[in-house]
Amino acid sequence: MGVLATASPSTAHHADTIYDKERLVTLVGVVAQFEFKNPHNLIYLDVQDRGILRRWAIYGAAPVALARVGWNQETIRVGEQLTITGFRRKDGRRGLLHLKIARANGEPVPMGEAEEEYLEKFERLPGDKR
């Protein structure tokens, strides 16, 4: 388990100015708690960082948006290992806006259109005309 940061081009999103949208960060950890309620879902993820266990708050879309792609209160399970990629808070606190989630076996957790659009922008290479 651990933290991995990668550089990427800038993007914009309504009021999410508290997040560093210049870099994607990937966390691997174990779910401590999952809240599937308004205004946004929240995953508390325990991540090993250089031998120290740190709890991260992982924020996501509103439940109504994620329900459209199959999410419910059972989608994320306490105790399961997840790999989560997203934008970290600018203020340095352990908070992340999730864009991509995969289970320990590599199975992706479905994401909404907004998250997929962000990732598409980051995965494009400079000069790519897709």
Secondary structure, 3 states (H helix, E strand, C coil): CCEEEEECCCCCCCCCCCECCCEEEEEEEEEEEEECCCCCCEEEEEEEECCEEEEEEEECCCHHHHHCCCCCCCCCCCCCEEEEEEEEECCCCCEEEEEEEEECCCCEECCCHHHHHHHHHHHCCCCCCC
